[in-house]
Amino acid sequence: MAELFASGRLIDLILGLVVIEAIALTLLHRLTGKGVAPRDLVGLLLAGAFLLIAVRFALTGAEWVWIGAWLALALVAHLADLALRWRP
């Protein structure tokens, strides 16, 4: 289990689950019209994925600048998601 963390493979598995979740939720919406619209999922899932990538880089000993870049991308995705959802 320690090797899964140290190598970042655990994060890869979680990112795979995020992709599966995105596909499943998109299919659900297209087939039934229920659930969250794919447009509303993009910012949410991107922010989470970028955070996971930042964690992966931190676990594998990457340079701080790469970790900071992924965190900044997560912030941008989060703010874009908020801007799309904001109701005056």
N, C-alpha and C positions, 0 to 999 in steps of 0.2 A: 504494500500500500504506500509506503514511503516513496518508492520509486515512481509511482503514478503521480505523486505531487511534485517531486524533484524534477521529473522530465517534462512536466506540463501536460502529460497525456490525459490526466483527469479533466483538465480544462478543455482539451480537444473533444472529449466525450460529451461534456456539457454543451459545448458549442454545437455539436452534432444534434443534440436533443433540442436546442433552440431552433435549428433549421427544420427539424421534423415538426416542431410545434407550429412554426410559421406556415409550413405546407398544409398541415392538418387544419389549422384555423382558416386559411384561405379557401381550402376545398369545402369546408363546412359552410362558409359564407356564400360561396358560389353555387353550391348545390341546394341550400335551403333558404338562403337570404337572411339567416339568423347569425348571431354572433357579431364579432367586431369586423368592420370592413378592413380589407387589406391595407388601404391607405392609412388607416388609423394605427395599424400595427408597426409600420415601418420605423418611425422614430423611437417607439418604445423598445422594439427588439434590437435596433441598432445600438441604442445607448447601452443596453445590457450586454450585447455582444462585445462592444468596445471595452467595457469594464472587464469582462472576462479575458479579453486579449491582454489588457494591461496586467491583470493578475498572472497570466501565463508568462509574460515577459519578466515580471518580478520574480516568479518562482524559478525561472531558468537563468537568472543572473544577468539579464540584459542591462545595457547602459541606461542610466536614469532618463536620458533624453527620450528614449523610445517609450518608456513607461509613461512619461509626461505627455508625449504626443498622443498616445492612445487614450489617456485620461481626458485630454483636451477635446479629442474627437467625441468622447462619450458626453462631455458637457455640451458640445454643439448639437449633437443629436437630441439630447434631453431638452435643451432650450427650443429647438425647432419643433419638437413634439408639443411642448407647452404652448408655443405660439399658435400651432394649428388647432389646439383644443381650447384656447382661451376664449371665453364668452364674456363680452362686456355687460 
